[in-house]
Amino acid sequence: MALKSIAVLTSGGDAPGMNAAVRAVVRTGISYGMRVVGVLRGYNGLLNGDVMEMNLRSVSDIIHRGGTILYTARSPEFNTPEGVQKAADNCRKMGIDGVVVIGGDGSFRGARDLTNAGIPCIGIPGTIDNDIASSEYTIGFDTAMNTAVEMVDRLRDTMESHDRCSVVEVMGRRCGDLALQTGIAVGATSILVPEIPYDFQRDIIDRMTFTQKTGKKHFIIIVAEGVGGVDKLAKDIEQATGIETRATVLGHVQRGGSPTLRDRVVGSQMGAIAAKKLYEGYSNRVIVMRGGRIVDLDITEALNMKRVFDKELYDIALRISI
């Protein structure tokens, strides 16, 4: 049965491209004759009835903006059975027949729970870490990588001027994709990721010593947030090599900024497909990219998938970053 009224919310950490997805959900939903409401501050908005009516102009001039116009927040209350039931009851009171949820795995678990409570949900992967096993690409990843590359390129100017080593921490607690691809793009001497244990002497010092003998005088070490310890690592490198070494944590600057073309387009595709799926009566699905195509999977199936780190790309990085 086609739905008459849907909602859209963003949950978890913000990611560039979320606004593109929100815009696509709103305009696609309206094109199918549905009422669309925006839920403010994630699942908290469903618990508090904090929603706003959306129309075509509500999402004008947002596709180029970072963050999310709907705001986002964590919701401990929603993580309880009572919270889920309250959110579902509030949806019924507000006349919301289905919800598009944009966020990460935690947001998808919430969407599954809400579906089980009787409110059909469709998930869209939005996280800069690219750490959702079911999707080979998540909204925000491309922008975050480009931001990290730009920041490291700026650091390189100082490194070259002073013959220094720079240890740079990028985001990614459980997933090294951001570190790996950024490291390749900036020509890092070493790339440290949570998926692969590293040996300080072999993977950093020996590589620096080898490249030094070939004439290299400045070095970049990219470290994923999940590996951590960049301040100590910088001190250990300087002590072992005698090369002046500085640590830099890029932090949340990677989450901000105007989304790249890819994040705008992928966000738009996923948002449009999610709204269409709800209109057609689908529920408990997640919109993902697999094999370069946008497809939908059962949320439970998606959550049970195991992430596979791209070891082949990592090995390529080792061979060419010398």
C-alpha positions in Angstrom: 0.0 0.0 0.0 1.4 3.4 -1.0 2.2 5.7 1.9 0.6 9.1 2.2 3.1 10.8 4.6 6.8 10.2 5.3 9.5 11.7 7.4 13.2 12.1 7.0 15.9 12.4 9.7 19.7 12.5 10.1 21.2 10.5 12.9 24.7 10.0 14.3 27.7 12.0 13.1 27.0 14.6 10.4 28.5 14.0 6.9 28.8 16.3 3.9 26.1 15.2 1.4 23.4 14.6 4.0 21.6 17.7 2.8 21.7 16.4 -0.8 20.0 13.2 0.4 17.4 15.2 2.5 16.6 17.4 -0.5 16.1 14.4 -2.7 13.9 12.6 -0.2 11.7 15.7 0.2 11.3 16.5 -3.5 10.9 12.9 -4.6 8.3 12.3 -1.9 6.4 15.4 -2.9 6.5 14.3 -6.6 4.7 11.1 -5.6 2.0 13.2 -3.9 3.2 12.4 -0.3 3.3 14.8 2.6 7.0 15.0 3.8 8.1 16.2 7.3 11.6 16.8 8.5 12.5 15.4 11.9 14.9 17.6 13.9 17.9 16.2 15.8 17.6 12.6 14.9 15.5 10.1 16.8 15.2 12.7 19.6 12.9 14.6 17.2 10.5 11.6 17.0 10.5 11.3 20.8 9.8 15.0 21.3 7.6 15.6 18.4 10.1 18.1 17.0 9.3 18.1 13.3 8.6 20.6 10.6 6.5 20.4 7.4 8.7 20.4 4.3 7.9 21.7 0.8 9.8 22.2 -2.4 11.3 25.4 -1.2 12.3 24.0 2.3 15.3 22.4 0.6 16.3 25.1 -1.8 20.0 26.1 -1.7 21.1 23.3 0.6 22.7 20.8 -1.8 26.1 22.7 -1.5 26.1 23.0 2.3 27.9 20.7 4.7 26.4 19.3 7.9 22.6 18.7 8.0 19.8 21.3 8.0 17.8 18.8 10.2 20.6 18.7 12.8 21.6 15.4 14.4 22.1 14.0 17.9 22.6 10.8 19.8 19.5 9.4 21.6 20.1 7.1 24.6 16.3 7.0 25.2 15.6 5.7 21.7 18.0 2.8 22.4 15.5 1.3 24.9 12.4 -0.7 23.9 10.3 1.9 25.7 11.9 4.7 23.6 11.3 2.9 20.3 7.6 2.3 21.2 7.2 6.0 22.2 8.8 7.1 18.9 6.4 4.7 17.0 3.4 6.0 18.9 4.4 9.6 18.2 4.8 8.8 14.5 1.2 7.5 14.5 0.0 10.6 16.3 1.7 12.9 13.8 0.4 10.9 10.9 3.8 9.7 9.8 3.5 6.4 7.8 7.2 5.8 7.2 10.7 7.2 7.8 13.9 7.7 5.8 16.9 7.5 8.2 20.3 8.8 7.1 23.2 7.7 9.2 25.5 4.9 10.2 25.1 1.3 11.5 23.6 2.6 14.8 21.0 4.6 12.9 20.2 1.5 10.9 19.6 -0.6 14.0 17.2 2.2 15.1 15.5 2.0 11.8 15.1 -1.8 12.1 13.7 -1.4 15.6 11.2 1.2 14.5 10.1 -0.9 11.6 9.5 -3.8 14.0 7.4 -1.4 16.0 5.2 -0.9 13.0 6.7 2.2 11.3 8.3 1.3 7.9 11.8 2.6 7.6 14.4 2.9 4.8 18.1 3.6 5.7 20.7 5.6 3.8 24.4 5.3 4.7 25.9 8.6 5.7 29.3 8.6 7.5 32.7 10.0 6.5 34.5 6.8 7.8 33.1 4.6 5.0 32.7 1.9 7.7 29.3 0.4 6.7 29.9 -3.2 5.7 26.9 -3.5 3.4 27.9 -0.5 1.2 31.1 0.1 -0.6 30.6 3.8 -0.4 29.0 6.1 2.2 27.8 9.7 1.8 30.5 12.1 3.1 33.5 9.9 2.4 34.7 11.6 -0.7 34.5 15.1 0.8 36.3 14.0 4.0 39.1 12.5 1.9 39.5 15.6 -0.2 39.5 17.8 2.9 42.2 15.6 4.5 44.3 15.7 1.3 44.0 19.5 1.2 45.2 19.8 4.8 48.1 17.5 4.3 49.2 19.3 1.2 49.4 22.5 3.2 51.4 20.7 5.9 53.7 19.5 3.1 54.8 23.0 2.3 56.2 23.4 5.9 57.7 19.9 5.9 59.6 20.6 2.6 60.9 23.9 3.9 62.3 22.3 7.1 63.1 18.7 6.0 60.6 17.5 8.6 58.5 14.4 9.2 54.8 15.0 9.8 52.6 12.4 11.6 49.0 13.1 10.6 45.9 11.6 12.3 42.8 11.3 10.2 39.4 10.1 11.3 38.4 6.4 11.3 38.0 4.6 14.6 37.3 1.1 13.3 37.9 1.7 9.6 41.2 2.6 7.8 39.7 3.5 4.4 40.1 7.3 5.0 43.7 6.9 6.1 44.5 4.5 3.2 43.1 6.5 0.4 44.4 9.8 1.8 47.8 8.3 2.3 48.0 7.1 -1.3 46.8 10.5 -2.5 49.5 12.5 -0.6 52.3 10.0 -1.2 52.7 9.0 2.5 55.8 7.0 3.4 53.7 4.9 5.9 50.0 4.4 6.4 48.8 3.0 9.7 45.3 1.5 9.8 43.3 -0.4 12.6 42.8 -3.4 10.4 46.5 -4.2 10.1 48.9 -4.3 13.0 52.2 -2.4 12.4 55.8 -2.8 13.4 57.4 0.5 14.3 60.9 -0.4 13.0 59.8 -2.3 9.8 56.8 -0.2 8.8 58.1 3.3 9.7 61.8 3.6 10.5 63.1 1.2 7.9 60.9 2.8 5.2 62.1 6.3 6.1 65.7 5.2 6.1 65.4 3.5 2.7 63.7 6.5 1.1 66.3 8.8 2.8 69.1 7.0 1.0 67.3 7.7 -2.4 67.3 11.4 -1.7 64.0 12.0 0.2 64.2 14.6 2.9 60.6 15.0 4.2 58.2 12.4 5.2 54.4 12.0 5.8 53.0 9.3 8.1 49.2 8.9 7.9 47.6 7.4 11.0 43.9 6.4 11.4 42.2 7.6 14.5 41.7 4.0 15.7 45.4 3.5 15.8 46.0 6.7 17.8 49.0 7.7 19.8 50.3 10.2 17.2 52.1 12.4 19.8 54.2 9.5 21.2 54.7 8.2 17.7 56.1 11.5 16.5 58.5 11.6 19.5 59.6 8.0 18.9 60.3 8.7 15.2 62.4 11.8 16.0 64.4 9.9 18.6 65.0 7.0 16.2 65.9 9.0 13.2 67.0 12.4 14.4 64.5 14.0 11.9 62.4 16.8 13.4 58.9 15.3 13.6 55.6 16.9 14.4 52.1 15.4 15.1 48.9 16.9 13.7 45.4 15.8 14.4 43.0 16.9 11.7 39.9 16.2 13.8 36.4 17.3 13.0 37.6 19.7 10.2 37.2 16.6 8.0 33.5 16.4 8.7 32.7 20.0 7.5 32.8 21.9 4.3 30.9 21.9 1.1 30.3 18.3 -0.3 32.1 17.2 -3.4 30.3 16.4 -6.7 30.3 12.7 -5.8 28.7 13.2 -2.4 26.1 15.5 -3.9 25.2 13.0 -6.7 25.3 9.8 -4.5 23.3 11.5 -1.8 20.7 12.6 -4.3 20.5 9.2 -5.9 20.1 7.4 -2.5 17.6 9.9 -1.2 15.4 9.7 -4.3 15.5 5.8 -4.3 14.7 5.7 -0.6 11.6 7.9 -0.9 10.4 5.9 -3.9 10.9 2.6 -2.0 8.7 3.9 0.9 6.1 5.1 -1.6 6.0 1.7 -3.1 5.4 0.0 0.3 8.9 -1.3 1.0 10.3 -1.3 4.6 13.2 -2.4 6.6 15.5 -1.8 3.7 18.8 0.1 3.4 20.0 1.8 0.2 23.6 0.9 -0.5 26.2 0.9 -3.3 27.4 -2.5 -4.4 29.4 -3.1 -7.5 29.2 0.6 -8.4 25.3 0.4 -8.5 22.7 1.7 -6.0 20.7 -1.2 -4.7 18.6 -2.0 -1.6 19.1 -4.7 1.0 17.3 -6.0 4.0 18.5 -4.0 7.0 19.1 -7.1 9.2 21.0 -8.7 6.4 23.1 -5.5 5.9 23.9 -5.2 9.6 25.1 -8.9 9.7 27.6 -8.3 6.9 31.3 -8.2 7.8 33.5 -5.4 6.4 36.4 -6.4 4.2 39.4 -4.1 4.2 41.0 -3.5 0.8 44.3 -5.3 1.4 45.2 -5.2 -2.3 45.0 -1.4 -2.3 47.0 -1.4 0.9 49.8 -3.5 -0.7 49.8 -1.1 -3.7 50.3 1.8 -1.3 53.3 0.0 0.3 54.9 -0.5 -3.1 54.5 3.0 -4.5 55.0 5.2 -1.4 58.8 4.9 -1.2 
